Amino acid sequence: MSARLDKDSEWLPDLKGGDGPLYLRIAGALADARANGRLQPGDRLPPQRDLAQRLGVDLTTVTRAFAEARRRNLIDAAPGRGTFVTPGGPDEPILDLSMNIPPPPYGINLPMLIRTGIDGLLKRSSAGALLSYHPGPGSPAERAAGTLWLDKAAARLPVDRVAVGTGAQCLLAAVLSSRTREGEVILTDHLTYSGFTALAKNMNRDLAGITADEHGMRPDLLEKAARKHGARLVYLNPTLHNPTTLIMPERRRQDLIRVARRAGLTFIEDDPYSPILHQAPPSFLALAPHETIHVATLAKCISPFLRTAFLVMPDAESLDDVARHLRSLTLMTPPLMTGLAAEWIRSGIAGEIAAGVRREAEARQAMAGSILNLSTSRAPGFHIWMSLGKGRSASDIVDKAQRRGLALSEAGEFATDGNSDVPQAVRIALGAIPDRQKLSEALQSLAVILTETRVFKGTLV
């Protein structure tokens, strides 16, 4: 501790009236004190035993608090000299509640499956097949596996309407490249998947956000926007919407389809999460096959390791056109990765992993609901969409969480360009932290922040 702090003992965390584990509240108080200048780089903290006595807590609590503060790069220990506040800002958050990826599947050793799966594929496949270029929309076997994976979305799809890509993002890019021009307006939700907004911006396509109600995008506003902008495409994420977690009911889907047919619109249905649901509403692909371009990735329901996704076009001719653009973007999918994905789909392993992901997601939902005191639903999504209520600032919550070693996403990250009416809300992802105990610690730390800022409204999905 510096002489100033040694003399006056100016820094002591106020633990009264707080919530969450004491050690996290102490670590959080350290982060706040360094951020507001009460603690400066080089200040020496009291010995752990002395601090425990001053705070009226046991030594183990302070030891855990200091360990957490070191993890966040807030403090460091110099042998024989004491514990000092570190210079500069904290490291990038380690406990990631911002990346929306599937959690490790419950009861399944995924790394072992990957090792044995690759080993078996190498033994069964010829070297020439794996070491050569495979231009086109995927091999016949991979495209056939795609129709199996998409069977719940739309049964008996013709293979000549299906393409395979290296993740959903490259398939979406190929669709925009083939179906739109620079400066063209694409309609989407008022809040939508941030990866799509970034893609549209990079390709010089404009987005027009459509306001939603409790059932999803409003059909009347969609029709008005289609006339106003002369739009041809509507991007939707209707099942476990990212970020709001909404599952659009079938009646609203039918209403939107009627609008699309009157206005000459085609849907881009981004549907990564249906495979983890026990039961999902009928897809746009099933309800309106001639008006729907469907994208389904394995990365969001199995693992980012399987960077494989499937695209369904309304007909074979339009698929051929998109495939030409896809070749210019990626040339081909990696044969080893897509070959393993196809084998896992055919053998049923992919379905078993998705079921394990669903079970783990349900367990994490229960944990988050208990720690954050939120209402829950039965839909096993990977994230929480939390409305902060009137007078609360999402950016303040995110900044304070970052100072405490957590990463969150605020609503503004999902707003379409030019959309100023952004709610004060945050998305809390539950899948990126592999270990449940670490996830519990992250959620407990977040609960302290939310209590301190008097957040009072949340929904877990």
PANU-982078 format. One record per residue (C-alpha): x, y, z; residue in three letters. Coordinates in steps of 0.05 Angstrom, whole numbers, plus 32768, in hexadecimal, padded with zeros to 4 digits. Each point is the difference from the previous one (the first is absolute). Layout:
<recs>
XYZALA...
</recs>
This chain:
<recs>
800080008000MET801880477FF3SER8011802D803AALA7FBE80247FF7ARG7FD97FBF8009LEU802E7FE68037ASP7FF4803E8029LYS7FB6800C7FF6ASP7FE47FBC7FECSER7FD680247FCCGLU7FEE7FC27FD8TRP7FD27FCE8021LEU7FC77FE17FD8PRO7FBA800D801AASP7FE07FBB8004LEU7FBF80168020LYS7FC07FF97FD9GLY80227FDA7FC7GLY7FED7FBE7FE1ASP80267FC37FE8GLY803E7FDE801CPRO802B802C802CLEU80407FF07FDATYR7FE180187FBFLEU7FE880408021ARG8046800E801AILE801F7FF37FBBALA7FCA802B7FE0GLY800F80388032ALA80497FFC7FEDLEU7FEE80087FB6ALA7FD3803B800EASP80348022802DALA80357FFA7FCAARG7FD080197FCAALA7FEB803E8028ASN804780108018GLY7FF97FF0804AARG80357FCB7FF3LEU803B80127FD4GLN80337FD37FDDPRO80367FEF8033GLY7FD48007803EASP800D7FC88031ARG7FC57FDC801ELEU7FFD7FEB8048PRO80177FB98011PRO7FC87FCF7FF5GLN7FFA7FEF804AARG7FFC804A8013ASP7FCC800E7FCBLEU7FD67FC48018ALA8001801C8047GLN7FED80467FEAARG7FC67FE67FD6LEU7FE97FCE8033GLY80057FC57FD0VAL802A7FC08002ASP80447FFC7FE0LEU7FE87FCE7FCBTHR7FCF80347FE5THR803880347FF6VAL802E7FCB7FE2THR7FCB7FEE7FCCARG7FF3804A7FF3ALA804A800D7FF2PHE80047FC37FD3ALA7FC5801A7FD8GLU801F80467FFDALA80427FE27FE6ARG7FD87FDA7FCBARG7FE480427FE9ARG804680207FFFASN7FEB80328036LEU80377FEF8031ILE80427FDB8003ASP802B7FE58038ALA804A8010800AALA80207FCB802DPRO8017801F8041GLY7FE280447FF0ARG7FB47FF57FFDGLY7FC680067FCFTHR7FFD803C7FD2PHE7FCD801F7FCFVAL80177FF27FB9THR800D80377FCDPRO7FD4800A7FC3GLY7FBC7FE17FF3GLY7FEA7FB9800EPRO800B7FC97FCEASP7FC97FED7FD0GLU7FC77FDE8025PRO800C7FB6800CILE7FBA7FEF8016LEU7FDB80097FBEASP7FB5800C8005LEU7FFF80207FBBSER80107FC87FCEMET7FC17FDA7FEEASN80197FB97FF3ILE7FE57FBD8017PRO80187FE68043PRO80257FBD8004PRO7FCC7FC97FF6PRO7FE97FDF8040TYR801A7FB88009GLY802880017FC0ILE804C80047FF9ASN8001802C7FC1LEU804D80047FFAPRO80047FB48001MET7FC97FFB7FCCLEU802680317FD4ILE80417FD98006ARG7FE07FBC7FF2THR7FD4801D7FC9GLY803B801E7FDAILE80297FC1800AASP7FC87FD57FE4GLY7FF3802F7FC6LEU804A7FFF7FECLEU7FFF7FB48001LYS7FC27FFB7FD5ARG800E80387FCESER803280027FC8SER803980318005ALA7FEE801C7FBCGLY7FBA80118015ALA80198027803ELEU803B80227FDELEU7FDD801A7FC2SER7FD7803D7FF2TYR7FB57FF57FFFHIS7FE1803E7FDFPRO7FB580047FFEGLY7FC780008032PRO801A7FC28023GLY80087FB77FEFSER7FC27FD67FF3PRO800B7FDC8042ALA800780418028GLU7FC2801E7FDFARG7FD97FC1800EALA801580048049ALA7FE680477FFFGLY7FBB7FE87FECTHR80027FD0803BLEU801380378030TRP7FC9802D7FE5LEU7FCB7FCA8002ASP7FDC801F803BLYS800080457FDFALA7FE57FE57FBEALA7FF97FB77FEFALA80177FE17FBEARG8029803A7FE5LEU801F7FF47FBCPRO804B7FFD8002VAL800680317FC6ASP7FE38037802CARG80347FF68037VAL8046801D8005ALA80367FF78035VAL802A803A801AGLY803680108033THR7FD0801D8033GLY7FC180297FF9ALA802580427FF5GLN801E7FEC7FBDCYS7FBD7FE47FE8LEU7FDD80418014LEU803680277FDBALA7FF57FD67FC1ALA7FB5800B8004VAL8008804C8006LEU803380017FC9SER7FD37FDA7FD0SER7FBC801C8012ARG800E804A800FTHR8026803C7FE6ARG802B80348024GLU7FD480338022GLY7FC37FD38000GLU7FD57FFE803FVAL7FF67FBF8026ILE7FC97FFD8034LEU800D7FE18044THR7FEC80068049ASP800B80408026HIS80327FD78029LEU80237FC97FDATHR803C7FD27FFETYR803E802D8002SER80267FD37FCFGLY7FCC800F7FCBPHE8002804B800BTHR804C7FFE7FFAALA7FFB7FD77FC0LEU7FCE802F7FE0ALA802A803C8012LYS803F7FE27FE3ASN7FDB7FEE7FBFMET7FE280477FFBASN7FB97FE78009ARG7FD0802A802AASP7FD47FE58037LEU7FBB80198014ALA7FEA7FE98045GLY7FB87FEB800CILE7FE380078045THR7FE87FC18023ALA7FCB7FF28034ASP7FFC7FC4802FGLU7FF67FD17FC5HIS8038801A7FD4GLY8005802D7FC3MET7FBF80267FF3ARG7FE07FEE7FBDPRO7FE180447FF5ASP804380238008LEU80227FCD7FD4LEU7FD0800F7FC8GLU8009804C8007LYS804C7FF98000ALA7FFF7FD27FC3ALA7FD980357FD9ARG802B8039801ALYS80437FE17FEFHIS7FEF7FD37FC6GLY80217FC78027ALA80047FB97FE8ARG801E7FDB803BLEU7FED7FF9804AVAL80337FE48031TYR7FE17FDB803BLEU80197FD7803BASN7FBB7FE88016PRO80127FC7802FTHR80258013803FLEU800D80457FE3HIS8044801E800DASN8000802B802APRO7FB98002801CTHR7FF67FB38006THR7FBA80057FE0LEU7FE27FC27FE0ILE7FD1801B7FCCMET7FBC7FDB8002PRO7FE57FDF7FC2GLU7FC780317FF8ARG8030803B7FFBARG802A7FD97FCDARG7FC27FF57FD6GLN7FEF804B8004ASP804580137FE8LEU7FFD7FCE7FC8ILE7FBF801E7FE6ARG802280458000VAL803C7FE47FDBALA7FD67FE17FCAARG7FDA80427FF5ARG804180298000ALA802C7FD07FD9GLY802F7FF5803ALEU802F7FC5800ETHR80137FEB8046PHE80477FF08016ILE7FF27FD2803BGLU803D7FFA802DASP7FEF7FC3802BASP803B7FE78029PRO7FDB7FED8040TYR7FC47FD57FECSER80287FBE8008PRO8008800D804BILE7FB5800A800BLEU7FD37FC78015HIS7FCC801C7FD1GLN8004803E7FD4ALA7FC980237FD7PRO7FFF7FEF7FB6PRO803980227FDCSER7FF580347FCAPHE80217FCD7FD2LEU7FC87FCF800EALA7FC880347FFELEU801880277FC3ALA80357FD97FDAPRO7FFD802C7FC2HIS800980408027GLU80377FE88030THR804C7FFB7FFFILE80137FD6803DHIS80437FFF8024VAL80117FCE8038ALA80457FFB8020THR801C7FC9802CLEU802E80318024ALA7FC7801C802CLYS7FE07FBE8014CYS803B7FD08003ILE804380258001SER802680377FDCPRO80327FC97FEFPHE7FCE7FE77FCCLEU800280407FD6ARG7FCD7FE17FD1THR7FBD801B7FEAALA7FCA7FEF7FCEPHE7FDB802E7FD0LEU7FBC7FF17FE0VAL7FEA802A7FC4MET7FB980027FE3PRO80167FDA7FC1ASP803C7FDF7FDFALA800C803B7FD1GLU800780328038SER802D7FD08025LEU802F7FFD7FC4ASP8004804C7FFFASP80118004804BVAL80337FC87FF8ALA802680297FCDARG800580398032HIS80127FD08037LEU803B7FE57FD8ARG801A80477FF7SER7FFD800A804CLEU801C7FBF801BTHR800C7FD27FC4LEU7FEE7FC4802AMET7FF27FE58046THR80397FDB8024PRO7FF67FB77FEDPRO80167FE48044LEU7FD0802C8028MET7FC47FF97FD3THR800E7FB67FF7GLY7FFE7FF6804CLEU7FC080298005ALA7FDF7FD57FCBALA80157FC08023GLU7FE680198043TRP7FBD80137FE1ILE7FF87FBC7FDDARG80147FD8803ESER7FD480298030GLY803A801A8028ILE7FF080487FEDALA7FBA7FF8801BGLY801B7FE28041GLU8030803B8009ILE7FC880327FF3ALA7FD67FDC8035ALA803A80048031GLY8008804A7FF1VAL7FB58009800FARG80077FDD8043ARG803C802A8014GLU7FDD80407FE9ALA7FC47FEE802BGLU802D7FF6803DALA802280437FF4ARG7FBE80237FF9GLN7FEB7FE48044ALA80418018801EMET7FFA80467FE2ALA7FB780058014GLY80127FF08048SER803C802E8005ILE7FE2803B7FDBLEU7FB97FF6801AASN7FE07FFE7FBCLEU7FC17FE27FE3SER800E7FC37FD4THR7FE17FDD7FC5SER80097FBA7FE4ARG802580157FC1ALA80497FEA8007PRO8023803C7FE2GLY80488014800EPHE7FF380478018HIS7FD7802F802AILE7FE180407FE6TRP7FFA802F803BMET7FD880407FFDSER801E80318032LEU7FC3802B800BGLY7FF5804B7FFCLYS8039802C8014GLY80357FC97FFCARG803C80027FD1SER80167FC17FDBALA8043801F7FEFSER800D800E804AASP7FF17FB88012ILE802E7FE67FC9VAL8039802F8014ASP7FFA7FEE8049LYS7FFF7FB67FEFALA803E80077FD6GLN80258020803AARG7FED7FC38028ARG801A7FCE7FCDGLY7FBF7FF17FDBLEU7FEB800B7FB8ALA7FB880107FEELEU7FDB80197FC2SER7FD3803C8002GLU7FC2800B7FD4ALA802380347FD5GLY802C7FC97FE2GLU7FC27FE17FDFPHE7FDE80407FE7ALA7FF8800A7FB5THR8024803C7FE2ASP7FDC8042800CGLY7FD47FE28036ASN80008030803BSER7FCA7FDF802AASP802C7FCD8023VAL7FE77FE18041PRO802B8000803EGLN800E7FB58002ALA803A7FCF8002VAL800B7FBB7FE4ARG80207FCE802FILE801D7FC37FDDALA80047FBF8027LEU80287FD27FD3GLY8046801D7FF7ALA80197FF18046ILE800C7FB47FFEPRO80007FF2804AASP7FBF80078027ARG80248017803FGLN802280387FDBLYS7FBE80127FE0LEU7FE080028046SER8037802F8018GLU7FF6802D7FC3ALA7FB58003800CLEU8008800E804AGLN802F803A7FEFSER7FCD801A7FCELEU7FC97FF98034ALA8028802F802EVAL800580337FC7ILE7FB67FFB7FF0LEU7FED80088049THR802D803D8008GLU7FDF80207FC3THR7FBA7FEB8016ARG7FEE7FD97FC2VAL7FBB7FE3800APHE7FE67FDF7FC1LYS801C7FC37FDBGLY7FEC7FC67FD5THR80267FBF7FF8LEU7FF87FD77FC1VAL
</recs>
